[in-house]
Amino acid sequence: MNQKKNLAFVDLETTGVDPESAEIIEIAVIHTTSTFVVSQELTFKVLPKHIETASAEALAINGYNQEDWKDAKPLREVLQLVAPLLQGATIAGHNVEFDRSFLVKAFKAENLPWPDMAYHRFDTASLARPLLVADQIKAVSLSNLVAYFGIEQGTPHRALSDVRCTLEVARKLTDMMTAPKLTDANLAKEVISRLNTLIARPAIRKDIETLLNVRVQASPETCEHPTIQVHHDMLGFMGLLNGIIGVDNEGDGLVSAHSVHLSGELSFFAENKTPSQYSQSTN
């Protein structure tokens, strides 16, 4: 098995942003398969050597204090403990080059061999950029993505909490990229599902039933539209809905109002609709 298909999700807390002068004070690593199945998880507080040079802002963000770090381990010991999780894996994280640069410097400073890791990186910040371009998020920060996907977050800016969130973000982003292509039929099913949820509420159902019985005179352009369903030059709610969603190979709307007043349901019919079902449709 190619071990480089595995992933090592890493998050570090540091005393600053420059790996040449700042130190690692906390590290968390989650080792997973390529499909994000967790095999091992480690986290350690690291004993800083020069806390007096630390950035006050950085320490305020990650919550460093002497009491919580009284049992912290020396950097060399921590690196030796996490190295097996990095060995043969692809490093993963959020803005992962930041974490990698600190690790490279730390292994070198402690005269330890750099683990044989894959050349490529798995960076959730880069993967999230399409959401930014589409104005779905304001920034590709971990906090924005956690909020966007509704992920439960522990204590922000603590290594274990952040690396767990990063793993969940990776799963969500991968699901988005590998989701089946949206088709008219799938869209119709989703719309119908949501309409069925709405009409479970009596007041909303009454309003929708009213809409289903309303017809307006359609313009010539509307009548000639390839997907809007017009009956005797009159346009109704379902006709407009099919104009949005689409039609099947026979030119019939993918959405049909199937005896709404009797069954209380809006039903989806694909290309195998029967003649009786067609006759029960409106517009």
ROBATI-206648 format. One record per residue (C-alpha): residue in one letter; residue number from 1; x, y, z. Coordinates in Angstrom, 3 decimals, padded with zeros to 6 digits, m for minus. Example, Ala and Ser with C-alpha at 12.3 -4.5 7.8 and 13.67 -1.06 7.14 Angstrom:
2
rec miro: a; fiti: 1; X: 012.300; Y: m004.500; Z: 007.800
rec miro: s; fiti: 2; X: 013.670; Y: m001.060; Z: 007.140
This chain:
283
rec miro: m; fiti: 1; X: 000.000; Y: 000.000; Z: 000.000
rec miro: n; fiti: 2; X: 001.286; Y: 003.459; Z: m000.851
rec miro: q; fiti: 3; X: 001.563; Y: 005.115; Z: 002.555
rec miro: k; fiti: 4; X: 001.691; Y: 008.551; Z: 000.927
rec miro: k; fiti: 5; X: m002.005; Y: 008.220; Z: 000.253
rec miro: n; fiti: 6; X: m002.489; Y: 008.672; Z: 003.982
rec miro: l; fiti: 7; X: m002.842; Y: 012.139; Z: 005.476
rec miro: a; fiti: 8; X: m001.326; Y: 013.753; Z: 008.543
rec miro: f; fiti: 9; X: m003.471; Y: 016.699; Z: 009.632
rec miro: v; fiti: 10; X: m001.320; Y: 019.092; Z: 011.630
rec miro: d; fiti: 11; X: m002.027; Y: 022.188; Z: 013.681
rec miro: l; fiti: 12; X: 000.530; Y: 024.168; Z: 015.673
rec miro: e; fiti: 13; X: 000.267; Y: 026.957; Z: 018.176
rec miro: t; fiti: 14; X: 003.328; Y: 029.192; Z: 018.218
rec miro: t; fiti: 15; X: 004.818; Y: 032.214; Z: 019.973
rec miro: g; fiti: 16; X: 004.812; Y: 034.234; Z: 016.753
rec miro: v; fiti: 17; X: 004.478; Y: 034.003; Z: 012.977
rec miro: d; fiti: 18; X: 008.145; Y: 033.746; Z: 011.928
rec miro: p; fiti: 19; X: 009.619; Y: 030.238; Z: 012.189
rec miro: e; fiti: 20; X: 013.121; Y: 031.716; Z: 012.380
rec miro: s; fiti: 21; X: 012.401; Y: 033.444; Z: 015.680
rec miro: a; fiti: 22; X: 009.171; Y: 032.024; Z: 017.127
rec miro: e; fiti: 23; X: 008.680; Y: 028.658; Z: 018.833
rec miro: i; fiti: 24; X: 006.143; Y: 025.845; Z: 018.740
rec miro: i; fiti: 25; X: 004.265; Y: 025.658; Z: 022.040
rec miro: e; fiti: 26; X: 001.506; Y: 023.182; Z: 021.107
rec miro: i; fiti: 27; X: 001.099; Y: 020.556; Z: 018.421
rec miro: a; fiti: 28; X: m001.702; Y: 018.226; Z: 017.367
rec miro: v; fiti: 29; X: m001.576; Y: 015.583; Z: 014.648
rec miro: i; fiti: 30; X: m004.373; Y: 013.402; Z: 013.317
rec miro: h; fiti: 31; X: m003.334; Y: 010.568; Z: 011.010
rec miro: t; fiti: 32; X: m006.017; Y: 009.427; Z: 008.559
rec miro: t; fiti: 33; X: m006.493; Y: 007.346; Z: 005.459
rec miro: s; fiti: 34; X: m007.078; Y: 009.062; Z: 002.119
rec miro: t; fiti: 35; X: m010.807; Y: 008.888; Z: 002.869
rec miro: f; fiti: 36; X: m010.388; Y: 010.594; Z: 006.270
rec miro: v; fiti: 37; X: m010.743; Y: 007.529; Z: 008.471
rec miro: v; fiti: 38; X: m008.819; Y: 008.389; Z: 011.636
rec miro: s; fiti: 39; X: m006.122; Y: 005.926; Z: 012.681
rec miro: q; fiti: 40; X: m004.334; Y: 007.923; Z: 015.392
rec miro: e; fiti: 41; X: m004.491; Y: 011.274; Z: 017.159
rec miro: l; fiti: 42; X: m001.799; Y: 012.936; Z: 019.260
rec miro: t; fiti: 43; X: m001.496; Y: 016.306; Z: 020.970
rec miro: f; fiti: 44; X: 001.214; Y: 017.794; Z: 023.174
rec miro: k; fiti: 45; X: 002.077; Y: 021.053; Z: 024.860
rec miro: v; fiti: 46; X: 005.656; Y: 022.026; Z: 024.088
rec miro: l; fiti: 47; X: 007.981; Y: 023.666; Z: 026.618
rec miro: p; fiti: 48; X: 009.231; Y: 026.956; Z: 025.137
rec miro: k; fiti: 49; X: 012.933; Y: 027.792; Z: 025.510
rec miro: h; fiti: 50; X: 012.635; Y: 031.552; Z: 025.104
rec miro: i; fiti: 51; X: 009.150; Y: 032.568; Z: 026.200
rec miro: e; fiti: 52; X: 010.487; Y: 036.054; Z: 026.963
rec miro: t; fiti: 53; X: 010.797; Y: 036.716; Z: 023.211
rec miro: a; fiti: 54; X: 007.242; Y: 035.586; Z: 022.454
rec miro: s; fiti: 55; X: 004.686; Y: 037.852; Z: 020.853
rec miro: a; fiti: 56; X: 002.184; Y: 038.983; Z: 023.473
rec miro: e; fiti: 57; X: m000.533; Y: 038.945; Z: 020.813
rec miro: a; fiti: 58; X: 000.254; Y: 035.353; Z: 019.864
rec miro: l; fiti: 59; X: 000.152; Y: 034.190; Z: 023.470
rec miro: a; fiti: 60; X: m003.154; Y: 035.971; Z: 024.029
rec miro: i; fiti: 61; X: m004.632; Y: 034.193; Z: 021.011
rec miro: n; fiti: 62; X: m003.512; Y: 030.678; Z: 021.907
rec miro: g; fiti: 63; X: m004.013; Y: 031.061; Z: 025.655
rec miro: y; fiti: 64; X: m000.492; Y: 030.242; Z: 026.832
rec miro: n; fiti: 65; X: 000.130; Y: 030.449; Z: 030.573
rec miro: q; fiti: 66; X: 002.740; Y: 028.871; Z: 032.821
rec miro: e; fiti: 67; X: 000.231; Y: 026.908; Z: 034.882
rec miro: d; fiti: 68; X: m001.311; Y: 025.094; Z: 031.896
rec miro: w; fiti: 69; X: 002.142; Y: 024.433; Z: 030.442
rec miro: k; fiti: 70; X: 003.770; Y: 023.168; Z: 033.652
rec miro: d; fiti: 71; X: 003.750; Y: 019.565; Z: 032.309
rec miro: a; fiti: 72; X: 004.781; Y: 020.504; Z: 028.765
rec miro: k; fiti: 73; X: 007.362; Y: 018.299; Z: 027.056
rec miro: p; fiti: 74; X: 010.634; Y: 019.411; Z: 025.461
rec miro: l; fiti: 75; X: 010.424; Y: 020.045; Z: 021.720
rec miro: r; fiti: 76; X: 012.799; Y: 017.231; Z: 020.795
rec miro: e; fiti: 77; X: 010.730; Y: 014.632; Z: 022.668
rec miro: v; fiti: 78; X: 007.491; Y: 015.846; Z: 021.073
rec miro: l; fiti: 79; X: 008.964; Y: 015.739; Z: 017.570
rec miro: q; fiti: 80; X: 010.134; Y: 012.161; Z: 018.122
rec miro: l; fiti: 81; X: 006.630; Y: 011.197; Z: 019.244
rec miro: v; fiti: 82; X: 004.805; Y: 012.753; Z: 016.274
rec miro: a; fiti: 83; X: 007.346; Y: 011.788; Z: 013.586
rec miro: p; fiti: 84; X: 005.834; Y: 008.298; Z: 013.046
rec miro: l; fiti: 85; X: 002.478; Y: 009.901; Z: 012.183
rec miro: l; fiti: 86; X: 004.151; Y: 012.146; Z: 009.615
rec miro: q; fiti: 87; X: 006.281; Y: 009.416; Z: 008.067
rec miro: g; fiti: 88; X: 005.056; Y: 008.428; Z: 004.603
rec miro: a; fiti: 89; X: 002.006; Y: 010.705; Z: 004.735
rec miro: t; fiti: 90; X: 000.842; Y: 013.830; Z: 002.944
rec miro: i; fiti: 91; X: 000.849; Y: 016.752; Z: 005.335
rec miro: a; fiti: 92; X: m002.584; Y: 018.369; Z: 005.636
rec miro: g; fiti: 93; X: m003.932; Y: 021.392; Z: 007.407
rec miro: h; fiti: 94; X: m005.408; Y: 024.848; Z: 007.141
rec miro: n; fiti: 95; X: m002.821; Y: 027.221; Z: 005.652
rec miro: v; fiti: 96; X: m000.643; Y: 024.180; Z: 006.105
rec miro: e; fiti: 97; X: 002.547; Y: 025.780; Z: 004.804
rec miro: f; fiti: 98; X: 002.660; Y: 027.833; Z: 008.012
rec miro: d; fiti: 99; X: 002.704; Y: 024.666; Z: 010.129
rec miro: r; fiti: 100; X: 005.099; Y: 022.869; Z: 007.801
rec miro: s; fiti: 101; X: 007.619; Y: 025.712; Z: 007.882
rec miro: f; fiti: 102; X: 007.719; Y: 025.595; Z: 011.686
rec miro: l; fiti: 103; X: 008.118; Y: 021.810; Z: 011.669
rec miro: v; fiti: 104; X: 010.965; Y: 021.924; Z: 009.156
rec miro: k; fiti: 105; X: 012.770; Y: 024.496; Z: 011.293
rec miro: a; fiti: 106; X: 012.126; Y: 022.521; Z: 014.487
rec miro: f; fiti: 107; X: 013.408; Y: 019.184; Z: 013.142
rec miro: k; fiti: 108; X: 016.508; Y: 020.936; Z: 011.841
rec miro: a; fiti: 109; X: 017.117; Y: 022.779; Z: 015.119
rec miro: e; fiti: 110; X: 016.849; Y: 019.525; Z: 017.083
rec miro: n; fiti: 111; X: 019.120; Y: 017.657; Z: 014.627
rec miro: l; fiti: 112; X: 016.362; Y: 015.177; Z: 013.830
rec miro: p; fiti: 113; X: 015.784; Y: 013.690; Z: 010.356
rec miro: w; fiti: 114; X: 012.839; Y: 015.135; Z: 008.470
rec miro: p; fiti: 115; X: 010.167; Y: 012.440; Z: 007.994
rec miro: d; fiti: 116; X: 009.793; Y: 011.020; Z: 004.489
rec miro: m; fiti: 117; X: 006.604; Y: 012.841; Z: 003.559
rec miro: a; fiti: 118; X: 004.866; Y: 013.289; Z: 000.216
rec miro: y; fiti: 119; X: 005.931; Y: 016.362; Z: m001.736
rec miro: h; fiti: 120; X: 002.374; Y: 017.646; Z: m002.140
rec miro: r; fiti: 121; X: 000.292; Y: 019.351; Z: 000.532
rec miro: f; fiti: 122; X: m003.419; Y: 019.069; Z: 001.325
rec miro: d; fiti: 123; X: m004.521; Y: 022.593; Z: 002.220
rec miro: t; fiti: 124; X: m008.142; Y: 023.243; Z: 003.169
rec miro: a; fiti: 125; X: m007.675; Y: 027.006; Z: 002.800
rec miro: s; fiti: 126; X: m006.782; Y: 026.557; Z: m000.877
rec miro: l; fiti: 127; X: m009.596; Y: 024.063; Z: m001.428
rec miro: a; fiti: 128; X: m012.100; Y: 026.550; Z: 000.008
rec miro: r; fiti: 129; X: m011.220; Y: 029.343; Z: m002.425
rec miro: p; fiti: 130; X: m014.154; Y: 028.592; Z: m004.805
rec miro: l; fiti: 131; X: m016.519; Y: 029.394; Z: m001.915
rec miro: l; fiti: 132; X: m014.795; Y: 032.751; Z: m001.538
rec miro: v; fiti: 133; X: m015.026; Y: 033.507; Z: m005.257
rec miro: a; fiti: 134; X: m018.728; Y: 032.618; Z: m005.164
rec miro: d; fiti: 135; X: m019.260; Y: 035.004; Z: m002.221
rec miro: q; fiti: 136; X: m020.369; Y: 032.120; Z: m000.021
rec miro: i; fiti: 137; X: m017.804; Y: 033.079; Z: 002.633
rec miro: k; fiti: 138; X: m016.061; Y: 036.356; Z: 003.463
rec miro: a; fiti: 139; X: m012.631; Y: 034.781; Z: 003.906
rec miro: v; fiti: 140; X: m011.040; Y: 031.321; Z: 003.837
rec miro: s; fiti: 141; X: m010.229; Y: 031.411; Z: 007.549
rec miro: l; fiti: 142; X: m010.923; Y: 028.275; Z: 009.562
rec miro: s; fiti: 143; X: m013.497; Y: 030.126; Z: 011.678
rec miro: n; fiti: 144; X: m015.437; Y: 031.185; Z: 008.578
rec miro: l; fiti: 145; X: m015.467; Y: 027.662; Z: 007.182
rec miro: v; fiti: 146; X: m016.478; Y: 026.144; Z: 010.514
rec miro: a; fiti: 147; X: m019.419; Y: 028.562; Z: 010.628
rec miro: y; fiti: 148; X: m020.316; Y: 027.961; Z: 006.964
rec miro: f; fiti: 149; X: m020.473; Y: 024.185; Z: 007.369
rec miro: g; fiti: 150; X: m022.062; Y: 024.302; Z: 010.824
rec miro: i; fiti: 151; X: m019.206; Y: 022.373; Z: 012.433
rec miro: e; fiti: 152; X: m019.143; Y: 022.199; Z: 016.212
rec miro: q; fiti: 153; X: m015.973; Y: 023.873; Z: 017.444
rec miro: g; fiti: 154; X: m014.172; Y: 023.405; Z: 020.720
rec miro: t; fiti: 155; X: m011.721; Y: 026.047; Z: 021.911
rec miro: p; fiti: 156; X: m010.471; Y: 028.104; Z: 018.942
rec miro: h; fiti: 157; X: m006.700; Y: 028.478; Z: 018.550
rec miro: r; fiti: 158; X: m005.931; Y: 025.361; Z: 020.513
rec miro: a; fiti: 159; X: m004.105; Y: 022.779; Z: 018.452
rec miro: l; fiti: 160; X: m006.355; Y: 019.758; Z: 018.990
rec miro: s; fiti: 161; X: m009.595; Y: 021.677; Z: 018.560
rec miro: d; fiti: 162; X: m008.376; Y: 023.374; Z: 015.383
rec miro: v; fiti: 163; X: m006.957; Y: 020.237; Z: 013.794
rec miro: r; fiti: 164; X: m010.222; Y: 018.374; Z: 014.432
rec miro: c; fiti: 165; X: m012.135; Y: 021.236; Z: 012.803
rec miro: t; fiti: 166; X: m009.731; Y: 021.188; Z: 009.871
rec miro: l; fiti: 167; X: m010.387; Y: 017.491; Z: 009.346
rec miro: e; fiti: 168; X: m014.149; Y: 018.106; Z: 009.341
rec miro: v; fiti: 169; X: m013.739; Y: 020.994; Z: 006.885
rec miro: a; fiti: 170; X: m011.685; Y: 018.686; Z: 004.638
rec miro: r; fiti: 171; X: m014.491; Y: 016.136; Z: 004.687
rec miro: k; fiti: 172; X: m017.108; Y: 018.778; Z: 003.823
rec miro: l; fiti: 173; X: m015.056; Y: 020.293; Z: 001.007
rec miro: t; fiti: 174; X: m014.300; Y: 016.863; Z: m000.455
rec miro: d; fiti: 175; X: m017.998; Y: 015.949; Z: m000.340
rec miro: m; fiti: 176; X: m018.792; Y: 019.140; Z: m002.250
rec miro: m; fiti: 177; X: m016.204; Y: 018.368; Z: m004.928
rec miro: t; fiti: 178; X: m017.280; Y: 014.759; Z: m005.378
rec miro: a; fiti: 179; X: m021.051; Y: 015.319; Z: m005.206
rec miro: p; fiti: 180; X: m023.046; Y: 014.098; Z: m008.229
rec miro: k; fiti: 181; X: m023.550; Y: 016.690; Z: m010.925
rec miro: l; fiti: 182; X: m026.780; Y: 018.604; Z: m010.438
rec miro: t; fiti: 183; X: m029.385; Y: 017.549; Z: m013.000
rec miro: d; fiti: 184; X: m032.837; Y: 018.883; Z: m013.719
rec miro: a; fiti: 185; X: m034.277; Y: 015.682; Z: m012.255
rec miro: n; fiti: 186; X: m032.292; Y: 016.006; Z: m009.020
rec miro: l; fiti: 187; X: m033.241; Y: 019.666; Z: m008.764
rec miro: a; fiti: 188; X: m036.908; Y: 018.744; Z: m009.211
rec miro: k; fiti: 189; X: m036.667; Y: 016.202; Z: m006.395
rec miro: e; fiti: 190; X: m035.082; Y: 018.766; Z: m004.095
rec miro: v; fiti: 191; X: m037.696; Y: 021.415; Z: m004.888
rec miro: i; fiti: 192; X: m040.524; Y: 018.946; Z: m004.350
rec miro: s; fiti: 193; X: m038.998; Y: 017.798; Z: m001.070
rec miro: r; fiti: 194; X: m038.902; Y: 021.368; Z: 000.173
rec miro: l; fiti: 195; X: m042.443; Y: 022.099; Z: m001.035
rec miro: n; fiti: 196; X: m043.699; Y: 018.981; Z: 000.756
rec miro: t; fiti: 197; X: m042.082; Y: 020.278; Z: 003.934
rec miro: l; fiti: 198; X: m043.772; Y: 023.627; Z: 003.495
rec miro: i; fiti: 199; X: m047.260; Y: 022.292; Z: 002.855
rec miro: a; fiti: 200; X: m047.124; Y: 020.314; Z: 006.087
rec miro: r; fiti: 201; X: m047.995; Y: 023.646; Z: 007.700
rec miro: p; fiti: 202; X: m051.721; Y: 024.304; Z: 007.149
rec miro: a; fiti: 203; X: m051.493; Y: 028.052; Z: 006.544
rec miro: i; fiti: 204; X: m048.717; Y: 027.689; Z: 003.984
rec miro: r; fiti: 205; X: m050.515; Y: 024.807; Z: 002.299
rec miro: k; fiti: 206; X: m053.614; Y: 026.973; Z: 001.931
rec miro: d; fiti: 207; X: m051.574; Y: 029.719; Z: 000.267
rec miro: i; fiti: 208; X: m049.921; Y: 027.265; Z: m002.109
rec miro: e; fiti: 209; X: m053.293; Y: 025.747; Z: m003.017
rec miro: t; fiti: 210; X: m054.486; Y: 029.250; Z: m003.845
rec miro: l; fiti: 211; X: m051.461; Y: 029.809; Z: m006.052
rec miro: l; fiti: 212; X: m052.091; Y: 026.510; Z: m007.850
rec miro: n; fiti: 213; X: m055.549; Y: 027.753; Z: m008.859
rec miro: v; fiti: 214; X: m054.358; Y: 031.132; Z: m010.142
rec miro: r; fiti: 215; X: m053.818; Y: 031.634; Z: m013.886
rec miro: v; fiti: 216; X: m052.554; Y: 034.721; Z: m015.678
rec miro: q; fiti: 217; X: m052.543; Y: 035.588; Z: m019.363
rec miro: a; fiti: 218; X: m049.156; Y: 034.620; Z: m020.738
rec miro: s; fiti: 219; X: m047.263; Y: 036.823; Z: m023.172
rec miro: p; fiti: 220; X: m046.243; Y: 035.425; Z: m026.591
rec miro: e; fiti: 221; X: m042.626; Y: 035.215; Z: m025.394
rec miro: t; fiti: 222; X: m043.680; Y: 033.171; Z: m022.351
rec miro: c; fiti: 223; X: m045.801; Y: 030.904; Z: m024.559
rec miro: e; fiti: 224; X: m042.822; Y: 030.241; Z: m026.815
rec miro: h; fiti: 225; X: m040.415; Y: 029.506; Z: m023.953
rec miro: p; fiti: 226; X: m039.051; Y: 025.926; Z: m024.240
rec miro: t; fiti: 227; X: m039.582; Y: 024.956; Z: m020.594
rec miro: i; fiti: 228; X: m042.343; Y: 027.192; Z: m019.208
rec miro: q; fiti: 229; X: m045.564; Y: 025.187; Z: m019.296
rec miro: v; fiti: 230; X: m048.493; Y: 027.226; Z: m020.674
rec miro: h; fiti: 231; X: m052.022; Y: 025.894; Z: m021.131
rec miro: h; fiti: 232; X: m054.270; Y: 027.753; Z: m023.575
rec miro: d; fiti: 233; X: m052.049; Y: 030.829; Z: m023.239
rec miro: m; fiti: 234; X: m052.572; Y: 030.826; Z: m019.471
rec miro: l; fiti: 235; X: m049.673; Y: 030.547; Z: m017.013
rec miro: g; fiti: 236; X: m049.930; Y: 029.023; Z: m013.535
rec miro: f; fiti: 237; X: m047.656; Y: 028.283; Z: m010.607
rec miro: m; fiti: 238; X: m046.618; Y: 024.817; Z: m011.794
rec miro: g; fiti: 239; X: m045.986; Y: 026.068; Z: m015.293
rec miro: l; fiti: 240; X: m043.588; Y: 028.669; Z: m013.969
rec miro: l; fiti: 241; X: m041.927; Y: 026.133; Z: m011.662
rec miro: n; fiti: 242; X: m041.252; Y: 023.846; Z: m014.618
rec miro: g; fiti: 243; X: m039.835; Y: 026.820; Z: m016.474
rec miro: i; fiti: 244; X: m037.244; Y: 027.112; Z: m013.721
rec miro: i; fiti: 245; X: m036.510; Y: 023.390; Z: m013.301
rec miro: g; fiti: 246; X: m036.902; Y: 022.008; Z: m016.803
rec miro: v; fiti: 247; X: m038.753; Y: 019.418; Z: m018.847
rec miro: d; fiti: 248; X: m038.231; Y: 015.769; Z: m019.681
rec miro: n; fiti: 249; X: m037.322; Y: 014.267; Z: m023.054
rec miro: e; fiti: 250; X: m040.946; Y: 014.471; Z: m024.176
rec miro: g; fiti: 251; X: m041.226; Y: 018.156; Z: m023.316
rec miro: d; fiti: 252; X: m043.338; Y: 017.587; Z: m020.227
rec miro: g; fiti: 253; X: m042.605; Y: 019.429; Z: m016.996
rec miro: l; fiti: 254; X: m040.550; Y: 017.557; Z: m014.413
rec miro: v; fiti: 255; X: m042.837; Y: 018.802; Z: m011.642
rec miro: s; fiti: 256; X: m046.523; Y: 017.999; Z: m011.506
rec miro: a; fiti: 257; X: m049.231; Y: 019.008; Z: m009.073
rec miro: h; fiti: 258; X: m050.741; Y: 015.601; Z: m008.365
rec miro: s; fiti: 259; X: m054.175; Y: 016.018; Z: m006.793
rec miro: v; fiti: 260; X: m052.905; Y: 018.557; Z: m004.278
rec miro: h; fiti: 261; X: m056.355; Y: 019.146; Z: m002.820
rec miro: l; fiti: 262; X: m056.905; Y: 015.424; Z: m002.268
rec miro: s; fiti: 263; X: m053.521; Y: 014.070; Z: m001.238
rec miro: g; fiti: 264; X: m051.796; Y: 017.145; Z: 000.124
rec miro: e; fiti: 265; X: m048.653; Y: 016.243; Z: m001.775
rec miro: l; fiti: 266; X: m046.623; Y: 017.574; Z: m004.644
rec miro: s; fiti: 267; X: m045.132; Y: 014.598; Z: m006.467
rec miro: f; fiti: 268; X: m042.126; Y: 014.152; Z: m008.725
rec miro: f; fiti: 269; X: m042.524; Y: 012.212; Z: m011.955
rec miro: a; fiti: 270; X: m039.583; Y: 011.332; Z: m014.195
rec miro: e; fiti: 271; X: m039.630; Y: 010.121; Z: m017.788
rec miro: n; fiti: 272; X: m041.662; Y: 007.038; Z: m016.867
rec miro: k; fiti: 273; X: m044.810; Y: 009.014; Z: m016.046
rec miro: t; fiti: 274; X: m047.949; Y: 007.129; Z: m017.004
rec miro: p; fiti: 275; X: m050.756; Y: 008.659; Z: m019.088
rec miro: s; fiti: 276; X: m052.984; Y: 008.685; Z: m016.007
rec miro: q; fiti: 277; X: m050.398; Y: 010.700; Z: m014.130
rec miro: y; fiti: 278; X: m050.198; Y: 013.174; Z: m016.984
rec miro: s; fiti: 279; X: m053.967; Y: 013.605; Z: m016.866
rec miro: q; fiti: 280; X: m053.814; Y: 014.392; Z: m013.155
rec miro: s; fiti: 281; X: m051.251; Y: 017.165; Z: m013.703
rec miro: t; fiti: 282; X: m052.065; Y: 020.836; Z: m013.835
rec miro: n; fiti: 283; X: m050.182; Y: 023.055; Z: m016.224
